[in-house]
Amino acid sequence: MNYKEAVAYLESFPPMKEKPSLQRIKLFFEESGDPQNSIDTIHVGGTNGKGSTALTVEALIRALGLKTGRFTGPHMFTWRERIAINGETISEADFGRLAGEIKILSEQFGAKHPELGVLSWFEVLTAMAFFKFKEENIDVAVMEVGLGGRFDATNAADRVIGTIITNIDLEHTHILGDTVEKIAFEKAGIMKAGVKVTTGARGDALEELRRQAALKNTELVEASETFTSDSPFISCKEEILADLALVGPHQRTNSLLALTMLAQAKRFQAARFADAAAIDRMRKALASLIWPGRFQLVEDKQLILDVAHNPASAKVLRRALDQFSSGNYLFVVGFFRSKDVPGFLENLLRKGDRVIACNLNTRRKFYRAREIKAICQDLSIECSTARDVILGMRQAARLHAPGQYTVATGSFEVVRSTMRYLGWHPDVVARTFNNSPVTDPRGVKG
């Protein structure tokens, strides 16, 4: 199977309507030699910041001289962005080969177990990642949860050495539950007995995590600025975080989560991980991190790209914007139908801001621009509409005041379309997931 065939295969899956369960993926792995249990794994769940935290953890571990695998999602342009070895996204050839292998095994499994059927698209991707990690003989895998936690395919891994639950807020309420406590219960499903869990959760969600940690016989560690430890990952945190490349106060929080987890995990307690050279390598690793679409500043266009898409992430984005500039912003937005758009806009917008509401070029259901405009009017925010994001960006170029920044946000699709508007080449954007310096995403590497 080549890469194009692999993409067509993954995109051919119908929406999943079956009851969530780990039974199928666990049995599939068992009959395939349990590749997920041949690797030390760090599991990252939560509502927001999972991808940034996973990226940070992986970069820090790589800086310590260990070979890493990383599994994250969703992707910006190419499916292969989701799987990386030592920070390098896997090749199209490898992606196609792995997809072909898993497809054959999945079909054989479905024929053998008709009551369970073939793997889902996310189970296929998870299997591809673990098969590749075993093949590469990596030291540590960093796995980002896809949805929830308890029944997520990544939770089939038993050889977990560290767990992070970033934060918890309302999301996917039709699947995970309509309260933060119910969602916390689902996300706590990735806890493993005896494996310390690091979290940035607060309030009722934190209380539920504490209850679940006690039931699962594990310790819950709260990451914060005041957390103390003899570990050099904490005692030297200011040195490690001195040149943090990812922008916004939330990225410091994500980095503290990563460092606190490393301070707890037995795998990283060796003296060679604590010397001055290791600390300096960790600082340099965080100074060079690139994570496209996460408060990504395009200075020459006075533009900020951010994939915030729920009310909690809108609040985080607004906090970062207020820290960045005290002025008003021009927002180019678009939303999928499943999102809480009134809650998102209420948390994001301030008096004096302006919005350009866009339709999305996608097969998925989305909010029409006119519907978004009506919500903005209820909030007394000036709003115009555009047939798509590219037309919205052209409108923004005409409307934005001198010195004013435009913010493209609301979904991955808005950010993706904005990158196309800027002329950024998908292959070069994909290379930034390798943390390679890119000065001009139209094709010139720095």
N, C-alpha and C positions, 0 to 999 in steps of 0.2 A: 504494500500500500504506500503510495506517495503522499506528500503533505496535503495536496488539494483533496485527494480522496479521503484522507483522515478528517479534514475539516468538514467535508460533506457528510461523512459518517456521523460525526458528533452533532452536527446541526440537523440531522434527520430524526432525532429522538423526539417523541411527542412530550407535551408537558406531563410531569409525573403526578398521578392521581392516587397511587397506591398508598396504603398505610406505611409510614416510615418505620424502618427496622434495620438492624445491623446483621440480621441472620444471613442474608444473601451474600454480602461482601465478605463476612467472616468465613463462611463456608467456602466461598470462591478462593480466598487466600489460603485457607487450610489445604485445599486440594491443589494449590499451586506452590506449595512449599513454604507458606507463611513468609513472604519476602518482607512484610512490614515489621516482622519481629526479629529481623537480622540486623536492625539498625537502631542506635540510640536516637530517640525522637523528642523534640521539644514541640509541644502542642500550644497553639495560640488561638484563643477564642475571644468572644466579646461582641459588642455592638458596633463600635467605631474604633478605628485605629489598628485593626488587626493586621492589615497588610503592611503598614508602616512599622509596626512593632516587630513583625516577622522579618522584614527586611533588615531592621536594626540588629536584631538578635543574630541573624545569619552573618552579617558583616562583622560583628564583634567576635563571633566564634572563629570566623575565617582569619581574622587578625591575630588570633591566638595560635595559628598554625595548623588548624584542623581542616580536613576536607569536608565540605558541606553540600547538602542538597536543600533546595527551597521549593515549596509548593504554595502558591498564592493565587488569588483570583478576586474579581474577574480580570480579564485581560483588556488592555487598551486597544490594540490593533490585531495582534496575532496570538493564536491559541498557545503557541510554544512559550510565550512569556510566562506561563503559569508554572513551568518546570525549569529549574536552573541547577547547574552543578558548579560549585565554587564561584557563584555569582554570575555565571555565563548561561544565558538561556540556551536550551538545547537546540540543535540544528533541525531544519525541516526534514532532513533525511531520517534522523533519529526519531522525531515525532511521528512521522509516517510509519516507520518500522514498528515502533511500540504500539501504535494504535491498531495496526494490522494484527500483531500478535495477540493483543488483548481481545480484539473482535473475535478471532477464531476461538480462543479459550472461552469467551463469554457465550458464544453460540453452542459450544460443546457442553458447557455448564447448564445452559438453559434446556438443552435436549435431555440431559441427565436428570435435571430437577425441574420438570415443567411447572410444579407448584410454586417455584420461586422465579423462574424465567431468567432472561438475560439481564446483564448489568444495566443500570441507568447510565446516562452520559457522565454524571459526576463520579459514579463508581468506576467507570472506565478510566477517567482522568486520574483518579486517585491510584488505581492499580498501575497505570503507566508510570506515575511518579515513583512508587515504591519499587517497581521492577527496575527502573533506571537507576535508582539509588543503590540497590543491591548489586546491580551490574557494575557500577562505578566504585563499589567498595568504599562508600563515603563513611566518615566518622560520625557525623550528626546530621539528622534531617530536621528541618524546621517546617512544620506543617500548619498552614492556616485553615481553620474551620471554614467550610463552605456556608452552612446555614445551621443555626442553633448550636448543637454540640452532641446531645445525647444520642441521636440517631444519625449523625453525620458520618459519611464514609471514612473520614480521616480518623474517627474514633475506634476504628478496627485495630489500630496500633496499640500493643500492650507494653512495648519496651520504651515507655515514656520516662524521661529523666528530668523534665521540667515542664510546668504548665503555667500559662498566663491567661487570665481572663481580664481583658483591658478595662472595660466598663460595660454597663448594662442600661439600656433604655428601651422604650417601645419601638419595635420593628417587627415586620412580618407577623403582625398580631393574629392573622387568620390561621397561621401555622403554629406559632410558638406560644400564643396566649395573649390575653388583653391586659395584663398587669405586669409591672416590672418583676414582681415576685415569681410569676409563672415563667417568665422569660429567663430569669435567673436560675430557676430549677432546670430548665432545658440546657442552659449553657454550663451549669455545674455538672452535667453528665459526662464531661471530659475529665473530671477529677479521677485520679487513681490512688488507691490506698498506698500510703507511705511516700507519695510524691508531693512535695510542697507546691502550693498554688499561689502565684503572685497575682494581685489584682489592684486595679485602680477604682473599683466600684465603690459607690457610696450609698447611704440611705437604706431604704427598704431592700434594695437589691443586695447590698452588702450583708444585711442580716440573713437573707435567704442563703447566700453563699456560705456564711458561717455555719448555718444549720446543716447544710449539705456536706461541708467539710468534716463536721463532727460525725455524721452518719457514715461517711466514707473512710473514716480513720486517717485523715490527712490534716496537714496544717495550712491555714490560710494566712498569707503574709501580705500586709497592706503596703504597697509602694507609695512613698511620699517624700517630700523634701526633707522631712525630719527623721526619716528612717535611718537608724544607725546600725553598723555592723563592723566587725573587725576585718571583713573582706576588703581587699584593695579595690574591688569593683565599686564599693560604696565609699570607702575612705578617700579614694582618688577620683571620685565622680566628677568634681569640678574640672580637673585636668582632662579627663576623658571627654567631657561635654564642652570643652572650651571653644571649639570651632565647629559646632553642630551645623551641618549644611541644610538640613530640612528646616523649613521656616514655620514659625508659630509656636506659641506656648504649649500647645498640645503635643508638639513633637518632642519637647523636653520631657513631658510626662511619659510619652511612649518610650523614650530612651531610659528613663528611670525605671520603668517596668522591666525593660530588658536587663539592665544592670542588677536590679534586685533579684531577678530570677537566677542570673548567673552566680550571684553571691550565695544562693541557697543550694544549687545543684552540686552534688558531690563530684561530678565529672570534671568540674572546673576548679578544683581546690589545689591542684598541684602547684608547687613553687614556681615552675616555669611560666605559669599564667599570671604571676603576681609581680614579676620584676619590672624595672623601669622601662625596659625595651618593649615589653608586652603592653604596658599602659600607653606608651607613645604610639604603638601600632593601632591600638583601639581608637585613640584620639584621631589619628589620620584616617582611619576607616570611616568614622562618623563625619569627618570633614569633607569626604568625597562622595557621600551618599546622594543618589539621584532617584527620585520616585515620581515619575511623570503624573501630572494632574493633581498633585497634593500641594496646595498653596504654591503653585508653580508661577514664578514671576517672569513675565516677558517684558523687560524694562523698556526696550525701544518702542514697544507698542502700548505702554502703560496699561498692561493687561495682566490679570491674574486668573489662572485656571485651577479649579478645585472641584473634585468629584463628590462633594457633600450632597446627600440625597435624602436625609431624614431630619426631623426637628432637632435631635441632639447634635448632629454634625453641623447643622445650620448655626446653632448657638456657638459651637467651637469656632466655626469659620468667622462669625461676626466678632468674636473676641480677638481673633488674629487680625482681622481687618482694622479694628479700633486701635490695636497696638501699632499697626503698620502706618495708618494715616487717620487723622481726625476729620477729614473731609467726607463729603458725600460720594457715593458710588453709583455707577451705572451697571445694572445687572442684566446679563443675557441668560435666560433660564428656559428650561424645558423639563418635563417630568413624566415618568411612567405612571400609568393609571393606579398602580398599587400603592403609591406613596401618599403620605399625609401632607398635601401641598399647603393647606391653610396653616398648619403648625410650622412647616418649614419657613414659609414667608414671614409669619409673625415673629419668629426668632431671628430672622436674618435682616429684615428691613428696618430702617430708621427714617424719621421725617427728613425730607430733602433728597432721599434716594430716588432713583428712577429705574423702571424695569422694562425690558423688551422681552415679551413672552413669545416663545417659538414652538411650532409644531416639530415633531421628531421624525426623521426619516428611518422608520423601523417597522417591522411587522408586529412588534409588541404593541399592546394597547397603551395609549398615552393621553395626557391631558391636552385638549385643544388650546391653542393660544388664547382664544376668546374666553375660555373658562378660567385660565390663569389671570387674565385681565380683570374679570369680574371679582376674583378674590382680592386682587390688588386694590380695586376700587373700594371694597369693603374695609380695607386697611388704610384708606385715604392716601394711597401711593400712586403716583402718575405711572401709567403703563401704556405702551404701544404694542403692536403685534407684528409677527413676521411669519411667512409661510414655512420657513425652515431656519436652522441655526446660522447657516452661511449668510442668508439675507439679513438675519438679525445682527450679525457681526458687522455687516456693511452699514446697516442703520446706526449701529453704535459708533462706528468711525465718524459718521456725520454729526451725531448728537453729543458726543462727550465733550465736556468743557475743558479748557486748558488746565493741565495739572490733575485732571480727574482720571481715576482708574476705572476700567471696565472689568467686571468679574463674570466669567463664564462658569456656571455652576448648575446644580440640580440633578445631574445624572452623568454617567460615563459617556452617554451618547452626545451630550452637549459638549463636553470636553474633547471628545474624539472628533466631532465635526469642526470645532474651533481649530484644532490642530490641522485639519485638512484646509480650512480657510487660510491659515498661515502659510500653507505650502510645505508643511513638515512631512517628510517622507516616512511612511510607516516603518520601513526597515531600520531607519536611523533612530526613530523613537524607540523601537524594540531594543536597539543597542544600549539605550540609556538604562534599561533594566539590568544591564551587565555592570552598571556603575562606571561606565566609560565616560570620560569627559566629552561633552558635545557642546560646542559653542554655537553652532548653527544647525538646527534640526532639519534644514532643507538638504543637508547632505555633507557638510564640512565638519569633520571631526577635529576637536581641539587636542 
